[in-house]
Each structure stands twice: as structure tokens, then as C-alpha cells.
Amino acid sequence: MTELLPSRARIFVAGHRGLVGSAVVRRLTADGHTVLTRPRAELDLRDAAATAAYLRDSRPDAVVLAAATVGGIMANSTRPVEFLEDNLRIQLSVVAGSHQAGVDRLLFLGSSCIYPRLAEQPIREEALLTGPLEPTNQAYALAKIAGIVQVQSYRSQFGARYVSAMPTNLYGPGDNFDLATSHVLPALIRRFHEARRDGVPELVLWGSGTPRREFLHVDDLAAACALLLRVYDEDSPINVGCGEDLTIRQLAETVREVVGYEGAIGWDTGKPDGTPRKLLDVSRLTELGWRPRIPLREGIAAVYRQWRAEQEDGGPAGTVGTVGGGRAGSEDVH
């Protein structure tokens, strides 16, 4: 395969303090690249002029756009304006600014929620825009779809070697544990931990437990990102996942075992389930030679150990590792 990135490239990672961005920084640094970052206090990526000026001054060889306002069902449902407008502004600033600065390679990270709610499973990349979206995260999904189209437009109009990747549900060090804004897996870890600590006899969870979800450790995603920067140059977005899923009920049982909670699990079926199933077809990525390496239970146990250690050390209750300051949770991608 043709290498599209210098072996010692200078790469700007937008959203470097979030779940995905911090993992990408770790991986690219380990691969010998020079990673460029800027904290939000110094560069608000929603500011197009400031972002373009930074990129012109720093002249990176490549950009990884891992910055976003993200959150779970409740945050998406109650603050759709932020999820739509923040993400549109970030994407417009970074992609346009990269082009103006002559950046050769850009990897835009979206989300599996871009696909129709009832897409055929496993979901192929061709399913994009073939049906209605899941209503509970429509604003976020539409922003991410706009980012894909923006990348495709720069490819067709200017010949830019910009590409998009669509990760499945992610977890790992750097996750958001704030119950008001977190995604399902860190929320389950924290809720089971607190139920065990407080001796709660039954933990009631949202929904029916029947939806099926796929979960990928963020370090596996980072490895995929490094590969895609080097070899992928296609107009279509490419899926990144593990190719296997499980029900939310099965996930809850796994987390309960890891945490050691011995009480009962109840289900509040009056709360929304979200998309019934969301499993990605990852055949395009596996054809490039990539495979995930971290089993789900092993990854969950590692995240739980680290989060508990942080709580014992007096770390913030809402986070594990380093988390960015996005208003819907963390400045990263799910």
C-alpha cells in the first residue's frame, strides 16, 4: 500500500484532551510523529479566524479532527442546539482552515449515529442518507453528516486528500463519567459502583435492555486512525468497529460482574431505548489489515480500575484520565 504520510510527520490533533483525541495523541507519539495540540483556553475551534491563523502558522502535515461536543441520550435530547451548532462550527473552522493552510492530509472522525435508525445490519457505508435518523440524536448526527459532505466537497473541488472515519461506540481512558452527559458504558460503570458502595438492593436502568450495541476500546480506534492516515484515500467514509455487538442487558450484566454489584437489575421501559441495533460492517477496514486487540470485558475492567484509583486519589468524579471541556461532556468523538 502507498504511504500517504511522512514517517515523522507533524500532526495537529484537534480535541486532544478528549476520549478519542488523547488516545490518538498517545498512538501517534508512539509511532514517532510530532503531535501539535492547543488547549481550548488558547484556541477555540469554533472561531474560524483563530483556527485558520493557527494552522497557517503551525503548518502541520496532517490534521486529525477529533473535537466535538458529545453526550448521551439525555444530553442530546435536551440540548440539540449545542450539538448541532458547536459541531458545525468546529468542523467548518478546522476543515476550511486546513485547506487554507495547505494541509495535505486530514482525517475527520464522525460517528455511527450518522446512519438511518433502521439501517440493514451490519451497517455498510452505503447506508448513509438512505432513511430517517434516530430522533434522540438527530442534531448531532446531522452535524456529523455535514462534516462528511464537507470533506467530500474539498476532495471533489480541490483534490484534497481528506477522508472520514465513522467509529462505533467507544470507551476507554479519558471517558466522561458525568451521569448527566455520559454515554451508556461509563454511566453503567459509575451507577453500579455507587449502588454497590451504597448497598442499593436494586438498580433501575433506562429502557428495555434489548437494543444491541457495539463497543470498541479507544486505543483500538487510535490504531485504526494511524493506519487510515497512512493508507486510506477514498471519497466514502470508512467504518471503524469491532464487528460484534451485544444487548444493553448483556452489557449491564458484564459491568455488574466487573464491579461486583450483587443486587437486582430493573428496567424502566418508559425511558427511550434509542436505535434498536447499531452494528457496523467493518469489512473495508479489515481489508486494510486492521483488527481490534482489546476484548470488551478486559477493557471495561481496566477502565473501572483506573476510575476507582482516581476517585481514591481525589480525582474528579465525572472523569477518568484527561477529559476536555466540551459543554456536553468532553471534547471528543463517540
C-alpha positions as CSV (number, residue, x, y, z in Angstrom):
1,M,0.0,0.0,0.0
2,T,1.2,3.5,-0.8
3,E,2.2,5.5,2.2
4,L,0.4,8.9,2.3
5,L,2.0,10.3,5.4
6,P,5.7,11.0,6.2
7,S,7.3,8.7,8.7
8,R,8.0,11.6,11.0
9,A,5.0,13.8,10.3
10,R,3.8,16.9,12.2
11,I,0.2,16.2,13.0
12,F,-2.3,18.6,14.7
13,V,-4.9,16.7,16.8
14,A,-8.0,18.8,17.4
15,G,-9.7,17.7,20.6
16,H,-6.5,16.3,22.1
17,R,-7.8,16.2,25.7
18,G,-10.9,14.1,25.0
19,L,-11.5,10.4,24.9
20,V,-10.5,9.9,21.2
21,G,-8.1,12.8,20.9
22,S,-6.0,11.7,23.9
23,A,-5.8,8.1,22.5
24,V,-4.8,9.4,19.1
25,V,-2.1,11.6,20.6
26,R,-0.7,8.5,22.5
27,R,-0.6,6.4,19.4
28,L,0.9,9.0,17.0
29,T,3.5,9.9,19.6
30,A,4.4,6.2,20.0
31,D,4.7,6.0,16.2
32,G,7.3,8.7,16.1
33,H,5.3,11.6,14.9
34,T,5.4,15.2,16.3
35,V,1.9,15.9,17.7
36,L,0.7,19.5,17.8
37,T,-2.1,20.5,20.3
38,R,-3.7,23.6,21.6
39,P,-5.9,23.8,24.8
40,R,-9.3,25.4,24.5
41,A,-8.1,28.4,26.6
42,E,-5.7,29.2,23.8
43,L,-7.7,28.2,20.7
44,D,-11.5,27.9,20.5
45,L,-12.0,25.7,17.4
46,R,-15.4,27.3,16.9
47,D,-13.6,30.5,16.0
48,A,-12.8,30.2,12.3
49,A,-10.4,33.1,12.0
50,A,-8.3,32.0,15.0
51,T,-8.3,28.4,13.9
52,A,-7.2,29.3,10.3
53,A,-4.4,31.6,11.8
54,Y,-3.1,28.8,14.0
55,L,-3.0,26.3,11.1
56,R,-1.3,28.8,8.8
57,D,1.4,29.5,11.5
58,S,2.0,25.8,12.5
59,R,1.8,24.3,9.0
60,P,1.1,20.6,10.0
61,D,1.5,17.8,7.6
62,A,-1.8,16.3,8.7
63,V,-4.8,17.1,10.9
64,V,-7.0,14.7,12.9
65,L,-10.4,16.3,13.7
66,A,-11.4,14.5,16.9
67,A,-13.0,17.6,18.5
68,A,-16.7,17.6,19.1
69,T,-19.5,18.4,21.6
70,V,-20.8,14.9,22.6
71,G,-23.1,13.2,25.1
72,G,-25.6,10.5,25.7
73,I,-29.4,10.3,25.0
74,M,-30.4,12.8,27.7
75,A,-27.9,15.5,26.7
76,N,-28.7,15.1,23.0
77,S,-32.4,15.3,23.7
78,T,-32.3,18.4,25.9
79,R,-29.5,20.5,24.2
80,P,-29.8,19.8,20.5
81,V,-28.8,23.4,19.6
82,E,-25.3,22.9,21.1
83,F,-24.9,19.5,19.5
84,L,-25.8,21.0,16.1
85,E,-24.2,24.4,16.2
86,D,-21.0,23.7,18.1
87,N,-20.1,20.8,15.9
88,L,-20.9,22.6,12.7
89,R,-18.7,25.5,13.7
90,I,-15.8,23.2,14.8
91,Q,-15.9,21.3,11.5
92,L,-16.2,24.3,9.3
93,S,-13.3,26.0,11.1
94,V,-10.9,23.1,11.1
95,V,-11.5,21.7,7.6
96,A,-11.6,25.1,5.9
97,G,-8.6,26.3,7.9
98,S,-6.6,23.2,7.0
99,H,-7.3,23.7,3.3
100,Q,-6.3,27.4,3.5
101,A,-3.0,26.4,5.3
102,G,-2.2,23.8,2.6
103,V,-2.5,20.8,4.9
104,D,-2.1,17.7,2.8
105,R,-3.9,15.1,4.9
106,L,-7.0,15.4,7.2
107,L,-8.9,12.7,9.0
108,F,-12.4,13.7,10.1
109,L,-14.0,11.5,12.8
110,G,-17.7,11.2,12.8
111,S,-20.0,8.7,14.5
112,S,-22.0,5.6,13.7
113,C,-25.1,7.6,14.6
114,I,-25.0,9.1,11.1
115,Y,-26.7,6.1,9.7
116,P,-30.5,5.6,9.5
117,R,-32.2,4.3,12.6
118,L,-33.4,1.2,10.9
119,A,-30.5,0.6,8.6
120,E,-29.8,-3.0,7.5
121,Q,-27.4,-4.7,9.9
122,P,-24.5,-4.8,9.9
123,I,-24.4,-1.2,8.6
124,R,-22.4,-0.6,5.4
125,E,-21.1,2.8,4.5
126,E,-23.5,2.9,1.6
127,A,-26.4,3.2,4.0
128,L,-25.7,6.9,4.6
129,L,-28.7,9.1,3.8
130,T,-31.0,6.2,2.9
131,G,-33.5,6.6,5.7
132,P,-34.7,8.6,8.8
133,L,-32.2,9.2,11.6
134,E,-32.7,8.2,15.3
135,P,-34.7,11.2,16.7
136,T,-32.9,11.3,20.0
137,N,-29.5,12.3,18.4
138,Q,-30.7,13.8,15.1
139,A,-29.0,17.2,15.7
140,Y,-25.6,15.6,16.4
141,A,-25.9,13.2,13.5
142,L,-26.8,15.9,11.0
143,A,-23.8,17.9,12.1
144,K,-21.6,14.9,11.5
145,I,-23.2,14.1,8.1
146,A,-22.4,17.7,7.2
147,G,-18.8,17.1,8.1
148,I,-18.6,14.1,5.8
149,V,-20.1,16.1,2.9
150,Q,-17.6,18.9,3.6
151,V,-14.7,16.5,3.4
152,Q,-16.1,15.1,0.2
153,S,-16.6,18.5,-1.2
154,Y,-13.0,19.5,-0.6
155,R,-11.9,16.3,-2.3
156,S,-14.0,16.9,-5.4
157,Q,-13.5,20.6,-5.8
158,F,-9.8,20.9,-4.7
159,G,-8.4,17.4,-4.9
160,A,-7.7,17.4,-1.1
161,R,-6.6,14.1,0.3
162,Y,-9.1,14.4,3.2
163,V,-11.0,11.4,4.5
164,S,-13.7,10.5,7.0
165,A,-13.9,7.6,9.5
166,M,-17.1,6.6,11.4
167,P,-16.3,5.0,14.8
168,T,-18.8,2.8,16.7
169,N,-19.5,3.4,20.4
170,L,-16.2,4.0,22.2
171,Y,-14.9,3.7,25.7
172,G,-11.5,3.8,27.5
173,P,-9.2,6.1,29.5
174,G,-10.4,9.6,29.1
175,D,-14.1,8.8,29.2
176,N,-16.8,11.0,30.7
177,F,-18.3,9.7,33.9
178,D,-20.7,12.6,34.5
179,L,-24.1,10.9,34.8
180,A,-25.9,13.9,33.2
181,T,-23.9,13.8,30.0
182,S,-22.1,10.5,29.7
183,H,-22.6,7.6,27.2
184,V,-24.0,4.3,28.3
185,L,-20.9,2.4,29.3
186,P,-19.2,4.8,31.7
187,A,-22.7,5.6,33.1
188,L,-23.2,2.0,33.9
189,I,-19.8,1.6,35.5
190,R,-20.4,4.5,37.8
191,R,-24.0,3.6,38.6
192,F,-23.1,0.0,39.5
193,H,-20.1,1.2,41.5
194,E,-22.3,3.6,43.5
195,A,-25.1,1.1,44.0
196,R,-22.5,-1.5,45.4
197,R,-21.0,1.2,47.6
198,D,-24.3,2.3,49.0
199,G,-25.9,-1.1,49.4
200,V,-28.7,-0.4,46.9
201,P,-30.8,-3.6,46.6
202,E,-31.9,-2.9,43.0
203,L,-30.5,-0.7,40.3
204,V,-33.1,0.5,37.7
205,L,-31.7,1.3,34.3
206,W,-33.2,3.2,31.4
207,G,-35.2,1.4,28.6
208,S,-35.8,-2.3,28.0
209,G,-32.3,-3.5,27.8
210,T,-33.0,-5.1,24.4
211,P,-31.1,-2.7,22.0
212,R,-27.9,-4.1,20.6
213,R,-24.7,-2.1,20.6
214,E,-21.1,-2.5,19.6
215,F,-18.2,-1.2,21.7
216,L,-14.6,-0.5,20.7
217,H,-11.8,0.4,23.0
218,V,-10.4,3.9,22.1
219,D,-6.9,2.6,21.8
220,D,-8.0,0.2,19.1
221,L,-9.7,3.2,17.3
222,A,-6.4,5.2,17.6
223,A,-4.5,2.3,15.9
224,A,-7.1,2.4,13.1
225,C,-6.7,6.2,12.8
226,A,-2.9,5.9,12.4
227,L,-3.4,3.3,9.7
228,L,-6.0,5.4,7.8
229,L,-3.8,8.5,7.8
230,R,-1.1,6.4,6.2
231,V,-3.0,4.5,3.6
232,Y,-6.7,5.5,3.1
233,D,-7.7,7.9,0.4
234,E,-11.2,7.3,-0.7
235,D,-14.3,9.5,-1.0
236,S,-16.5,7.2,1.1
237,P,-16.4,7.4,4.9
238,I,-15.0,4.2,6.4
239,N,-16.5,2.4,9.4
240,V,-14.4,1.6,12.5
241,G,-15.7,-1.0,14.8
242,C,-15.1,-4.5,16.2
243,G,-17.7,-6.3,14.2
244,E,-19.6,-7.8,17.2
245,D,-22.4,-6.5,19.4
246,L,-24.4,-7.3,22.5
247,T,-27.6,-6.2,24.1
248,I,-27.6,-3.4,26.7
249,R,-28.9,-6.0,29.1
250,Q,-25.8,-8.2,28.4
251,L,-23.6,-5.1,28.8
252,A,-25.2,-4.3,32.1
253,E,-24.6,-7.9,33.4
254,T,-20.9,-7.7,32.3
255,V,-20.4,-4.4,34.1
256,R,-22.2,-5.7,37.2
257,E,-19.7,-8.7,37.3
258,V,-16.7,-6.4,36.8
259,V,-17.9,-4.0,39.6
260,G,-19.0,-6.8,41.9
261,Y,-22.6,-5.5,42.4
262,E,-24.8,-8.3,43.9
263,G,-28.2,-6.6,43.8
264,A,-31.0,-6.9,41.2
265,I,-31.3,-5.0,37.9
266,G,-34.6,-3.4,36.9
267,W,-35.6,-1.7,33.7
268,D,-37.6,1.5,33.3
269,T,-39.3,0.8,30.0
270,G,-40.9,4.3,30.0
271,K,-37.5,5.7,29.1
272,P,-36.2,5.7,25.5
273,D,-34.2,2.9,24.0
274,G,-32.7,4.7,21.1
275,T,-31.8,2.9,17.9
276,P,-32.8,-0.8,18.1
277,R,-29.4,-2.1,16.8
278,K,-26.2,-0.4,15.6
279,L,-23.6,-2.8,14.3
280,L,-21.1,-1.6,11.7
281,D,-19.8,-3.5,8.7
282,V,-16.1,-3.1,9.0
283,S,-15.0,-5.2,6.0
284,R,-13.4,-2.2,4.3
285,L,-11.2,-1.6,7.3
286,T,-10.2,-5.2,7.9
287,E,-9.2,-5.5,4.2
288,L,-6.5,-2.9,5.1
289,G,-5.1,-5.3,7.7
290,W,-6.6,-3.8,10.9
291,R,-8.1,-5.8,13.8
292,P,-9.2,-4.8,17.3
293,R,-7.0,-6.2,20.1
294,I,-8.7,-5.4,23.4
295,P,-11.6,-7.7,24.5
296,L,-14.6,-5.9,25.9
297,R,-14.6,-7.3,29.4
298,E,-10.9,-6.8,29.8
299,G,-11.2,-3.2,28.6
300,I,-14.1,-2.5,31.0
301,A,-12.2,-3.9,33.9
302,A,-9.2,-1.7,33.1
303,V,-11.3,1.4,32.9
304,Y,-13.0,0.6,36.2
305,R,-9.7,0.1,38.0
306,Q,-8.3,3.4,36.7
307,W,-11.5,5.3,37.6
308,R,-11.6,3.9,41.1
309,A,-7.9,4.8,41.6
310,E,-8.7,8.3,40.5
311,Q,-11.5,8.6,43.0
312,E,-9.3,7.3,45.8
313,D,-6.7,9.9,44.8
314,G,-9.3,12.7,44.9
315,G,-9.7,13.0,41.2
316,P,-12.9,14.5,39.6
317,A,-15.9,12.2,40.0
318,G,-17.0,12.8,36.4
319,T,-13.9,11.7,34.6
320,V,-11.2,9.2,34.2
321,G,-7.9,10.1,32.6
322,T,-7.9,13.5,30.9
323,V,-11.1,14.9,29.6
324,G,-11.6,18.0,27.5
325,G,-14.0,20.8,28.5
326,G,-16.8,20.3,26.0
327,R,-20.1,21.5,27.4
328,A,-21.9,18.3,26.6
329,G,-19.3,16.1,28.3
330,S,-15.9,16.0,26.7
331,E,-14.2,17.4,23.6
332,D,-14.1,14.2,21.7
333,V,-16.0,11.9,19.4
334,H,-18.3,8.9,20.1
